[in-house]
Amino acid sequence: MAVLSKANLFDPILVNKLIDGVKGKSALAQLCAQEPIPFNGQKEFVFTMGSEAALVAENGAKSAGNVAITPVIMNPVKIEYGARVSDEFMYASEEERIDILASFNDGFMKKAARALDIMAIHGMNPRTATVSDLLTGKYFDAGVQAAYEGSGDADQLVEAGIALVGAGEYDVTGIAMAPALRTKLAQLTLGTNNQQARYPELGWGKAPGVINGLPAAVNSTVSFGSSPDLGIVGDFEGAFKWGYSKEIPLKVIEYGCPDNDTTAGDLQGHNQVYIRCELYLGWGILDKAAFALLRSGAAGATGATGA
């Protein structure tokens, strides 16, 4: 079976299913369409025009505006996931091997989706939950303005974030929410004596794709680790891009200790093989002023400081 060869590429059907799954499981991917990213990366130019258009009278003199051009480079980073399985996998029928790979693909899809959010929002290595030097300056928690809930309710927090984005003359096209923010919104009622839910569509843990007319995605990755983030609002359609390199290597390794787990021992010595998949993901925040973080606590409080 060709797909099992070392250093071969993941089957195209599984690749399509994987990427479709990432779109459905990542908060960022749900709010922003993806486009393929070249293996060597790509450069996006952001044009900022600081002046308004000028009205010119007949035979009148024209004046100069100003424009700034800022390059944003999107270099893909590699993520990988591997697992040991019994070497009976190598001797199983072709149909059974395909079933195993399909199940592996489903699991990797969820991990890749979470990885995109964790890296692009928090700048962390997903496995270690620590900020990575490989992602310096490439994530939302680094340099994106923040609104804090303070003594207000969740509705006021969202409105404060939208106001920050609007002040930069950007449109808000979506909101990524942590489950805690969804719960806070679901608990809001209409008026002090009225127990009617302000957002009934959020009742009983529901997470619709649109809330109050705004595209929304709810995901625990928004508040991953000890992050004070409750959500992100902003122009996901125009100021954030993500994509993947189409070639996704799949390896079935029969020898050695490819996971560097010396306690697990040599593969051959334990009748095992190792399945590894690698994916190259790239993203870019074209203008951090187009977004606002929604954070718990008060500005300047411990654990709730701005990035």
HELIX and SHEET records of a PDB file:
HELIX    1   1 ALA A    2  LEU A    4  5                                   3    
HELIX    2   2 PRO A   12  LYS A   25  1                                  14    
HELIX    3   3 ALA A   27  LEU A   31  1                                   5    
HELIX    4   4 GLU A   88  TYR A   91  1                                   4    
HELIX    5   5 GLU A   94  HIS A  122  1                                  29    
HELIX    6   6 ASP A  133  LEU A  135  5                                   3    
HELIX    7   7 ALA A  154  ALA A  167  1                                  14    
HELIX    8   8 PRO A  179  ALA A  186  1                                   8    
HELIX    9   9 PRO A  200  GLY A  205  5                                   6    
HELIX   10  10 SER A  220  SER A  223  5                                   4    
HELIX   11  11 PHE A  236  ALA A  239  1                                   4    
HELIX   12  12 GLN A  268  HIS A  270  5                                   3    
HELIX   13  13 LYS A  288  ALA A  290  5                                   3    
SHEET    1   A 4 ASN A   8  LEU A   9  0                                        
SHEET    2   A 4 PRO A 249  ILE A 253 -1                                        
SHEET    3   A 4 GLN A 272  ILE A 285 -1                                        
SHEET    4   A 4 VAL A  77  SER A  86 -1                                        
SHEET    1   B 4 ASN A   8  LEU A   9  0                                        
SHEET    2   B 4 PRO A 249  ILE A 253 -1                                        
SHEET    3   B 4 GLN A 272  ILE A 285 -1                                        
SHEET    4   B 4 PHE A 240  TYR A 244 -1                                        
SHEET    1   C 2 GLN A  42  MET A  49  0                                        
SHEET    2   C 2 VAL A  67  MET A  74 -1                                        
SHEET    1   D 2 MET A 124  ASN A 125  0                                        
SHEET    2   D 2 THR A 130  VAL A 131 -1                                        
SHEET    1   E 6 ALA A 146  TYR A 148  0                                        
SHEET    2   E 6 PHE A 291  ARG A 295  1                                        
SHEET    3   E 6 ASP A 229  GLY A 234 -1                                        
SHEET    4   E 6 GLY A 174  MET A 177 -1                                        
SHEET    5   E 6 LEU A 214  VAL A 218  1                                        
SHEET    6   E 6 VAL A 210  ILE A 211 -1                                        
END                                                                             
